[in-house]
Amino acid sequence: MKKTNEQIAMRTARHSIAVNILLATFKLFAGIFANSAAMVADALNSVTDLVSTIVVMIGIKLSGQGPDEKHQYGHERFECVAILIVSALIAAVGIGIGWAGVQSIIAGNFDEITIPGLLALVAAAISIVVKEGLYWYVRAAAKRIDSAALMADAVHSRADGLSSIGSLVGIAGARAGFPIMDAVAALVICAFILKTAVEISIDAIGKMTDKACDAETTNAMRELILSHENVDGIENLRTRTFGNKIYVDVDICTDGSRTLNEAHEIADIVHDAIEREFPKVKHCMVHVSPT
């Protein structure tokens, strides 16, 4: 039996939660027993991935609901709300990492830092590999069902992996006699994470503000409409995104001597062709103007 998009998303999210629980527990154990504050902080950082995945699950669940009296166009934008929350969590992680690096540089007490054990270094390396693997796993599911919220969760996994790179650099630097490397790496990783948070926020905001489709999609729609033998031209073609769905309004031109029934039939054919060729189109309104 073929799984629905929501079932795929929920299954992927549950797998992500299970992996993050195991990874966070392992990193916390490694941080405590290897005497690594960086790894303890990295373990706590992994907890934000659990929160973001839960937020994504709620967003996808709400966005999958059909129209009702108060939301007559559906609930797709709840997924965008989930993305914005996840981006805020990602930004918080980046700011926290950067601020810790700044404080460490200002304090300058690098000689007082306790040398962490080898287990912490191993844990950081494992975390990087696992988080990158989780990123590709969740990303594949997100692309399969075209879920921006799930994609944001995948990006959060990669951001968590970047923080583990900072831990790896810091732990390795401390063991090699250069503890300042931890602070420097933290600032660089902070910049990458904040850039990621801004990018996914801009994408979500665009989907919540009736942003038009890209030029390639619009031109493809235009060519499809004009390919109908009874369509003489297009007066206006407007598109807008609504969550991960597309709404289309088009004014087509046809011979004014046609009967109302004939004009209506042409509009129906154009309407059905657009929704058939562009699966992301949820609603299409075709208006006929006489030439």
C-alpha positions as CSV (number, residue, x, y, z in Angstrom):
1,M,0.0,0.0,0.0
2,K,1.4,3.4,-1.1
3,K,2.2,5.7,1.8
4,T,0.8,9.2,1.8
5,N,3.1,12.3,2.0
6,E,2.1,12.8,5.6
7,Q,2.9,9.2,6.5
8,I,6.3,9.5,4.9
9,A,7.0,12.8,6.7
10,M,5.9,11.3,10.1
11,R,8.0,8.2,9.6
12,T,11.1,10.2,8.7
13,A,10.6,12.5,11.7
14,R,10.3,9.6,14.1
15,H,13.5,8.1,12.7
16,S,15.2,11.5,13.1
17,I,14.0,11.8,16.7
18,A,15.2,8.3,17.6
19,V,18.7,9.0,16.1
20,N,19.0,12.4,17.9
21,I,18.0,10.8,21.2
22,L,20.7,8.2,20.9
23,L,23.3,10.6,19.6
24,A,22.6,13.2,22.3
25,T,22.8,10.5,25.0
26,F,26.1,9.3,23.7
27,K,27.6,12.8,23.4
28,L,26.5,13.7,26.9
29,F,28.1,10.5,28.2
30,A,31.3,11.1,26.3
31,G,31.4,14.8,27.4
32,I,31.1,13.9,31.1
33,F,33.5,11.0,31.2
34,A,36.1,12.5,28.8
35,N,35.9,15.8,30.7
36,S,34.9,17.9,27.7
37,A,32.7,20.9,28.2
38,A,32.5,21.4,24.4
39,M,31.0,17.9,24.0
40,V,28.5,18.4,26.8
41,A,27.4,21.6,25.1
42,D,27.3,19.8,21.8
43,A,25.0,17.1,23.4
44,L,22.7,19.8,24.7
45,N,22.7,21.4,21.2
46,S,21.4,18.1,19.8
47,V,18.3,18.5,22.0
48,T,17.3,21.4,19.8
49,D,17.1,19.0,16.9
50,L,14.5,17.0,18.8
51,V,12.5,20.2,19.4
52,S,12.7,21.3,15.8
53,T,11.6,17.9,14.5
54,I,8.6,17.9,16.8
55,V,7.7,21.4,15.6
56,V,8.0,20.1,12.0
57,M,5.8,17.2,12.8
58,I,3.1,19.5,14.2
59,G,3.5,21.9,11.2
60,I,3.1,19.1,8.6
61,K,0.1,17.6,10.5
62,L,-1.7,20.9,10.6
63,S,-0.8,21.8,7.0
64,G,-2.3,18.5,5.8
65,Q,-5.7,19.3,7.1
66,G,-8.3,20.2,4.5
67,P,-10.2,23.5,4.2
68,D,-12.7,24.4,6.8
69,E,-15.0,27.4,7.5
70,K,-12.2,29.5,9.0
71,H,-9.5,28.4,6.5
72,Q,-11.3,28.0,3.2
73,Y,-8.1,27.8,1.2
74,G,-6.6,25.1,3.4
75,H,-3.8,25.1,6.0
76,E,-0.6,24.8,3.9
77,R,0.9,27.9,5.5
78,F,1.2,26.2,8.9
79,E,4.2,24.4,7.3
80,C,5.8,27.8,6.7
81,V,5.2,28.7,10.4
82,A,7.0,25.6,11.4
83,I,9.9,26.6,9.1
84,L,10.2,30.0,10.8
85,I,10.3,28.4,14.2
86,V,13.0,25.9,13.1
87,S,15.0,28.8,11.5
88,A,14.8,30.6,14.9
89,L,16.1,27.5,16.6
90,I,19.0,27.2,14.1
91,A,19.8,30.9,14.6
92,A,19.8,30.5,18.4
93,V,22.2,27.6,18.1
94,G,24.5,29.7,15.9
95,I,24.4,32.7,18.2
96,G,25.0,30.5,21.2
97,I,28.1,28.9,19.6
98,G,29.4,32.3,18.4
99,W,28.8,34.0,21.8
100,A,30.7,31.2,23.6
101,G,33.6,31.7,21.2
102,V,33.7,35.4,21.8
103,Q,33.6,35.0,25.6
104,S,36.4,32.5,25.4
105,I,38.6,34.8,23.3
106,I,37.9,37.8,25.7
107,A,38.6,35.7,28.8
108,G,41.9,34.5,27.3
109,N,42.3,31.8,30.0
110,F,43.3,29.1,27.5
111,D,46.0,27.7,29.8
112,E,43.4,26.8,32.4
113,I,41.4,24.6,30.0
114,T,41.4,20.9,31.0
115,I,42.6,18.6,28.3
116,P,39.7,16.5,27.2
117,G,39.9,12.7,26.7
118,L,40.1,10.8,23.5
119,L,36.5,9.6,23.8
120,A,35.3,13.2,23.3
121,L,37.2,13.4,20.1
122,V,35.7,10.2,18.9
123,A,32.2,11.3,19.8
124,A,32.6,14.5,17.8
125,A,33.7,12.6,14.8
126,I,30.8,10.2,15.1
127,S,28.4,13.0,15.5
128,I,29.6,14.7,12.3
129,V,29.1,11.5,10.3
130,V,25.7,10.7,11.8
131,K,24.4,14.2,11.4
132,E,25.5,14.4,7.8
133,G,23.9,11.0,7.1
134,L,20.7,12.2,8.8
135,Y,20.8,15.4,6.7
136,W,20.8,13.4,3.5
137,Y,18.1,10.9,4.7
138,V,15.7,13.7,5.8
139,R,16.5,15.7,2.7
140,A,15.7,12.8,0.4
141,A,12.3,12.4,2.1
142,A,11.7,16.2,1.9
143,K,12.3,16.3,-1.8
144,R,10.2,13.2,-2.4
145,I,7.1,14.7,-0.8
146,D,8.1,18.4,-1.5
147,S,8.0,19.4,2.1
148,A,9.8,22.7,2.9
149,A,9.4,22.1,6.7
150,L,11.1,18.7,6.5
151,M,13.8,20.2,4.3
152,A,14.3,22.9,7.1
153,D,14.7,20.0,9.6
154,A,17.3,18.4,7.4
155,V,19.2,21.7,7.2
156,H,19.0,21.9,11.0
157,S,20.7,18.5,11.2
158,R,23.5,19.8,9.1
159,A,23.8,22.9,11.3
160,D,24.1,20.5,14.3
161,G,26.8,18.7,12.4
162,L,28.7,22.0,11.9
163,S,28.6,22.6,15.6
164,S,30.1,19.1,16.1
165,I,32.9,20.2,13.7
166,G,33.6,23.1,16.1
167,S,33.7,20.6,18.9
168,L,36.1,18.4,17.0
169,V,38.4,21.3,16.2
170,G,38.3,22.6,19.7
171,I,38.9,19.2,21.3
172,A,41.7,18.3,18.8
173,G,43.2,21.8,19.3
174,A,43.2,21.4,23.1
175,R,44.8,18.0,22.9
176,A,47.4,19.4,20.6
177,G,48.2,22.3,22.8
178,F,46.2,25.0,20.9
179,P,43.0,25.5,22.9
180,I,42.2,28.9,21.1
181,M,41.3,26.9,18.0
182,D,37.9,26.0,19.7
183,A,37.0,29.7,19.9
184,V,38.1,30.6,16.4
185,A,36.2,27.6,15.0
186,A,33.1,28.6,16.9
187,L,33.0,32.0,15.2
188,V,33.4,30.6,11.8
189,I,30.7,28.0,12.3
190,C,28.4,30.6,13.8
191,A,28.6,32.6,10.6
192,F,27.7,29.5,8.5
193,I,24.7,28.6,10.8
194,L,23.3,32.1,10.8
195,K,23.6,32.2,7.0
196,T,21.6,29.0,6.8
197,A,18.9,30.3,9.2
198,V,18.5,33.5,7.2
199,E,18.2,31.6,3.9
200,I,15.4,29.2,5.0
201,S,13.6,32.1,6.7
202,I,13.6,34.1,3.5
203,D,12.2,31.1,1.6
204,A,9.4,30.6,4.2
205,I,8.5,34.3,4.3
206,G,8.3,34.3,0.5
207,K,5.8,31.5,0.6
208,M,3.7,33.3,3.2
209,T,3.5,36.6,1.2
210,D,2.1,35.3,-2.1
211,K,5.4,35.2,-3.9
212,A,5.0,34.4,-7.6
213,C,6.4,31.2,-9.1
214,D,9.8,31.3,-10.8
215,A,10.1,32.4,-14.4
216,E,10.7,28.9,-15.7
217,T,7.4,27.6,-14.2
218,T,5.4,30.6,-15.4
219,N,6.8,30.4,-18.9
220,A,6.0,26.7,-19.0
221,M,2.4,27.4,-18.0
222,R,2.2,30.1,-20.6
223,E,3.4,27.7,-23.4
224,L,0.9,25.1,-22.2
225,I,-2.0,27.5,-22.3
226,L,-1.1,28.9,-25.8
227,S,-0.7,25.4,-27.2
228,H,-4.5,25.0,-27.1
229,E,-5.8,25.6,-30.6
230,N,-8.7,27.8,-29.5
231,V,-6.7,30.1,-27.2
232,D,-5.7,33.2,-29.2
233,G,-3.7,34.8,-26.5
234,I,-3.2,35.5,-22.8
235,E,-4.2,38.8,-21.3
236,N,-2.9,38.1,-17.8
237,L,-1.2,35.2,-16.0
238,R,-0.6,35.5,-12.3
239,T,0.7,32.9,-9.9
240,R,1.2,32.8,-6.1
241,T,2.6,30.3,-3.7
242,F,0.6,29.2,-0.7
243,G,2.8,27.1,1.5
244,N,4.1,24.4,-0.9
245,K,1.1,24.8,-3.3
246,I,0.5,27.1,-6.3
247,Y,-2.5,29.2,-7.1
248,V,-3.0,30.3,-10.7
249,D,-5.2,33.1,-12.2
250,V,-5.2,33.4,-16.0
251,D,-7.2,35.5,-18.5
252,I,-7.3,33.8,-21.9
253,C,-8.5,35.2,-25.2
254,T,-10.7,33.3,-27.6
255,D,-13.1,34.1,-30.5
256,G,-15.9,36.3,-29.2
257,S,-18.4,34.7,-31.6
258,R,-18.3,31.4,-29.7
259,T,-21.2,30.4,-27.5
260,L,-21.0,30.6,-23.7
261,N,-20.9,26.8,-23.5
262,E,-18.0,26.7,-26.0
263,A,-16.0,29.3,-24.1
264,H,-16.7,27.5,-20.8
265,E,-15.5,24.2,-22.4
266,I,-12.2,25.9,-23.5
267,A,-11.7,27.3,-20.0
268,D,-12.3,23.8,-18.5
269,I,-9.7,22.2,-20.8
270,V,-7.1,24.8,-20.0
271,H,-7.9,24.5,-16.3
272,D,-7.5,20.7,-16.3
273,A,-4.3,20.8,-18.4
274,I,-2.6,23.2,-15.9
275,E,-3.6,21.1,-12.9
276,R,-2.6,17.9,-14.7
277,E,0.8,19.1,-15.9
278,F,1.7,21.0,-12.7
279,P,0.9,18.8,-9.7
280,K,1.7,21.6,-7.2
281,V,-1.1,23.7,-8.5
282,K,-3.9,23.4,-6.0
283,H,-6.3,25.9,-7.5
284,C,-6.6,27.4,-11.0
285,M,-9.0,30.1,-12.1
286,V,-9.5,30.6,-15.8
287,H,-11.3,33.7,-17.2
288,V,-12.2,33.9,-20.8
289,S,-12.1,37.3,-22.7
290,P,-13.4,37.7,-26.3
291,T,-11.1,38.8,-29.1
